Amino acid sequence: MSRPDPSIASIDLDPTIARRGRMIARMPEIVRALRHRNYRLYFAGQMFSLVGTWMQQIAMGWLTWRLTGSTLLLGVVSFAGQIPILLLAPLGGLWSDRADRRRLLIGTQACALAQAVALAGLTVTGAVQPWHLVTAALVLGCINAVDVPARQSFFVQLVERREDLPNAIALNSFAMNGARLVGPAAAGLIVAAVGEAVCFALNAASYLAVLLALAAIRTRSAKRAASGLRRALADGFRYAFGTPAVRGLLGLIAAVSFAATPYAVLMPAFARDVFAGGAATFGLLMTCAGGGAVVGTVVLAARRSARGLDRTIAAAPFVVGTGVLAFAASGRLWLAVPSLMAVGFGIISAVAGGNTALQTLVRDELRGRVMSIFTMSFLGIAPLGALAAGAAAEHLGVRATLALGALATIAAGIAFLRVRARLAQALDQAASAATGT
């Protein structure tokens, strides 16, 4: 029998608490993870912080483009921000398996706040140079190499009922992409009106919401890795690459990250050169992709279990590839909008769906390390794709580069079909174990 949520325990002690408990208990199934107090606190803090994160990302991209006018430099900044994840995430995952994840996240969020403050100061004084942006991106990448695996493996400690874990992951993706609707559009308007420094300052302030939430969260202890460093790292890689379904899933996510996600890195060039727009157009295009991603997270959150998730994941690369091809061919803004919505929907279906599948399958004592490999496959591979796309766009043009990436994504989807049946079987077994059926 699962333990009751402490937020609705002893509701007979006070009428106000009783009413709040009844409201929480009546929450719809699609947001059932919010019935857990710890997850509600975390979710609320994330909603504020992620808006700031998207604002900073848009502002950094536009500032890089304004200072240099180079698609190659756009790729370099993106590369610097994510390559540390490829190199350091396994150590970050092992750290999260051995440390108190809540305290670890407090430390990473405080460091990210300091980075945003420094970036705001450099920009508002007019001292900022391209190398500052590359350095700031590199520092944030090192922070994220620890922060992302810790956050991904923290969800299981935030919900009392294991069967609510997929919903918690889907709602976190909803928060990220809901912020993606607000952050880029707001950043475009703010940059056009008062400049990039304000976006950096607002991002710094948004980290306070997460820090307050983490300070209020009280979680049970997680299983800790006890073996030596080398053996512990090897155990994570052995599980990830020795399990065919997991290996195929990680390969698909890496392919989508390398071939498809660089469309966002090239967006400033597309906004100016194809649509003759500025920062506001850039923000609008990114918001459209965010809208599609929000729809995808709602679809995932509505699922009652991980059964059948393999179908969603298998369809995703074909949706992404078709959407990127359509966007690359579009010459009018109204044609780009549905194309980018399809891209956002497909990417979140592959990535958040893959995240849910992995967290459903992995053992708790390996969770941090396996999620660090997931982080490498998505965020760590992305800088290689961004750098390649930036260089290719200098020679082939933005449209041709996007089209090549789209075709590669579709090819990866075809290859994944070979392991889909194994993933379906593993998910069925895990779902049966979680519900006792």
N, C-alpha and C positions, 0 to 999 in steps of 0.2 A: 504493500500500500504506500502511495506517495505521501510525503509530508505536506501538511497544509501550508499555504502561503502565509508567512508571519504577518503580512499587512492586513489580513482579514481574520486573524485569530483573535479570540476574546472580544468579539464585536459587541457583546452584551454589556460591556463596561461603560459605554458612553453612547448616547443617541447619535451624535455626530459621526463617531467612528463606525457605528453600525450602518448608518446610511452610506458612508463611503465604502464600507465593505460590500454592501449589497450592489452598489454601482459597479465596483470592480468585478464582482462575481458575474454580473450580467453583460460584461464586455463581449462583443461578437467574437466568434471563433477566428475570424480573419486577423484579429489583434490579440489572440489569447495569451501571447507572451507578456503582454502588458499587465496581466493579472499579478505578476510577480513584482514585488516592491523594488528589488535591486535592479531588475531590468527596466522598470519605469524610470528610475533615476538616471540610469546610464543612457537610455534612449533620449530623454529630455536634454541632457547635456550635449549629446552628440548632435542633435538637431541644430543647436546654436553654433557649435564649433564647425560643423561641416559646411555651413553657409560661408563662414569665414575662410575655410580652406579653399573652396571653389573660387571665392573672390580673389584670393592671393594667386591662385594658379592662373586665372585669366589675366590679372594685372602683370604677372611676371612674363607671360607670353607676349602681351602687347608691348610692354616696356622693352623687351628684347628686340622686337620687330621695329619699334620706334627708334631705338638707338643704333641698330645695325642694318635693318632692311634685308637681312640674310636668312633664307630658309635653313641654311646649314647651321647657323647659330641657334635657331629655334630648336633644331635637333640636338645640338650640343647641350643646351640648358636642360632639356628633357632627359638626356642621357645622364648628365651629372646628378640629377635629382633621383634617378632610379637605379643606377648601376650599383650603388652600395647595397641595395637589397639583394641583388644577384650574388654578391660576394659575401655578405655578412649575415643574411637572414638565417642560415642554419644555426649560427651561434646565437642569434637572437631567439630562435625557437627553443634551443636548449636552455637558455637562460630562463625563458618563461616556464619551462617544465621544472625548473629547480627553485625558482624564486616565488615570492608572494606576488601574483600578477597584478593585484590592485596597486600595491606600492610601486611596482615597476612602471605601471602606466602613469602614475602620478609624476614620476621622474621624467619620463619621455615627454609628457605633455608640457611640463615646466620648461624643458629644453626647447621645445618647438615654439613656445611663447617668446622666449628670449631671441630666437632666430628671427621671428616676425618683427619684433621691436627693432632689432638692428637694421633690418631691411627697410623699415619705415623711416628710420633716422637717416640712412644714407640717401634715400630718395627725396625726402622733404627738403634736405639741405642742398640738393642738386649735385651731390658728390658721386652719385652712383655711376658705375661703369659696367660694361658687359662682364668683365671678370668678377665683379662683385656678385652679379646674378648667378654666374656659374658656381662660385664658391658657396653662396647661400643655398643653392639647390643641392650641392654636394653635402652640406651640413645636414639639411633636412632629410636627405636620403639616408644618411647614417642613423639619424634618430628613428626614421621609419623602419629601418632594418630590425630594430628591436621592438618598436611600438606595434607594428602590424601583426606579427605572429602572436604577440601577447594579447592583443585585442581579439584576434580571431579565436584563440583558445580560451578566452575569458568567458565567452557566452555560456558555456556549460555550467559555470559557477553562478550565473545570474538567474537561472530558472530552476525551480524546485522539481519540476516534472520533466524527465528526459524527452518525452514525446513532444514537448513544446519547443525543443531546440531548433528544429527546422523553421518554425514560425519566427523565432527570435532572429535567426540569420536573415530571413526574408525581410523582416521589418527593419533590420539594420541597413540592408541594401535599399529599402524604401527611403530611409532617412538620408542616406548618401545621395540618392538620385532626386529626392524631393528638394534637397539643398541645391542640387545641380540645376533645378528649375529656377531657383531664386538667385543663387550666387552669381552665375555668369551674366544674367540680365542686369542685376544690380551693379556688378563690377563694370560692365560696359557703360552704363549711365554715369557711374561715379568717375571713371577714368575720363570720359568725355567732358564731364563738368569740372572736376577739381583735381584730377590726376591720380596716378597709381599709388602714391604714398598713403592716401586715406584707406585704400583697400588693405594694405599691409597692416595699418594700425587697427582697423576693425577686426582683422583676423587675429591679431595679438589679443585683443579684448575677448574674443569668442572662446579662447582657450580657458578662460576663467570659469565658464559654465561647466566644462568637463571636469576641471579640478575640483569644483564644489561638489559635483555629483559623485566623483570617486571618493571624496572624503566622507560622504554620507553612506556609502555602500558598505554592507557587512556580509561577507561571504564565508561559506564553509571551506575548509582546506581541501586542496586538490591533491591527487597522487603525484608524488615527486619522483623524478628520475634519480636513481641512486648509483648507477654505474659510472665508470670513468669517462672522461671527455671523449676520447676517440671511439670507445665502444658505444657510448650513448648516441653520438652522431651517426655512426654506422648503422645502429638499430633503426633510426628514422629512415635513412635512405634505403635500407634493406626492405623495410615494409613497403615504402612508396613504390620502388621500382621492381620489387619482387612479386607484387600483386598485379596481375594483368589488367584488371578493371581500373585500378587506381593509376597504373602506369599510362593506360590509354587516355584516361580523363585528364591527367596532368599534361600529356602531350598535346591534346586538343586545346587546352587553355593556353599553353605556350604558343601554339601556332596562331591562335586568334590574337594574342597579345602582340606578337611580332608583326604579323601581316596586316591586321585590321585596325588596331587602336592608334597607329600613327596618323590616321585621318585627323585626329584632334590637334596634333602638333602642327600640321600643315594648314590648319583652319585660318590663322591670320592672313596667310598669303592668299588663300581662296577668297576670303572676305574682301580683300582689297583689289586683287587682280581680276577676279571673275565677276564679283557683284559690285565693284567700285564703291565699297563701303568702308567704314571705319570700325572703331572699338564697339560701337553699339551693334553693328551688323555681326561682328565676331561673337559678341555675347548672345545675340539672338540665335545664331546657328548652334552654339553649344547648348543653349536652352532647349532647342528642338530635340537634340539627341537625349537630353535629360528627360524630356517628356516621355519619349518612348521607353526609356529605362524604368521610369516610375510605373508605367503600365505593366512592364515585365515583372517588377517586384510585387505588384498587387496580385498578379496571376500566381506567382510562387507562394505568396502569403496565404492565398486561399486554399492551398493544398492541405489535406488532412494528414498526409504522411509522405514519406519519400518514395513510396511505390509509384512506378510509372514515370519517375523523374528522368529516367534514361531517354524517354521519347522527347522530352523538352530539350535536353542537352544535345541530342543528336540532330534536331532540327535547327538549332541555333546558328551554326556556321553557314548554313545555306541562306538563312534570313540576313545575316550580317553581310555576306559576300554580295548578295543581290542588292542590298541597300547601298553599299559603298559604290558598286558599279553605277547605280542610278544617280547617286550624288555626283560622281566624277563626270557623268555625261550631262548633268543639269547646267543650264545657262541662265535660268531664272530662279529667283528666290522662292517662288511658290512651288516649284518643282523640288527644290532642295529640302523643304520642310518635311514632307512625308518620307523621303529617302533617309534623312537623318533620324527620324523617329524609329524607322525600321532598324537602323544600325544600333541605336541605343537599346531597343527591345531585345535584339539578338545577342548583343554582348552581355547584357545583364543576365539573360537566360542561361548563357554558357557559363559565366563566371560565378554568379550567385547560385545557380543550380549546381555547378560543380562543387562549390563550397559546401552546400547543404549535403550533397552526396558524400563527400569526404568526411565531414563531421559526423555523419550517420554511421559510417563504417569504422572509423579509427578508434583505437582503445585510448582511454583517458591518459594513461602514462606516456603515450607517444604523441598526444595531441599537439603540443607546441611545436615539436620537430616536424611533424607531417604538415601542419599548417604553414610552417616556414617554407617548406618545399612548394606548397601551393602558392605562397607569396612570391617565391622566386619565379615560378612558372608564369605568373600574371604580371606583377609589378617589376620583377627583376629582368624578365625578357623584354619588356616594353622599351627600355632605353636602347637596346640593340636595334629594334625595329625603328625607333624614332631617328636614330643616327643614320641608319641605312636609308630611310625615307627622305630625310633632309638632304643627304648627298645625292640621292637619285633625282629628287625634284630639281636640283640645280642643273642637271643635264637633260633629263627627260621631260621636265615640266610636272606640275602638280597633278593634272588629270591622269596622265599615263602612270604615274607612281601609284596613285590610288587604285587604278584599275588592276595593276599587277598584284597589289596586296589583296584585292577582293578575290581574284582568281586563286591565289594561294590559300585563302581561307576556305573556299569551297573545296579545294583538293584535300585539305585537312579534314573536313567534314566527311568526305567519302572514305578516307582512311579510318576514321573513328568507327564507322559502321561495323568494322570487323570485330570490335570488342564490346559493342553495345549489349549483346545478349548476356555476357558475363557480368556487366555492371547491373543489368536488370535483375539477375539472379541474386547478386550480393545485396542489393537494396531490398528485395523481397524478404530475404532472410533476416536482415537487420530490423526491418519494420515489424516483422513477426515477433522477434525477440523483445523489442521495445514495448509492444502492446500485449505480449503474452498470448498471441493467437497463432 
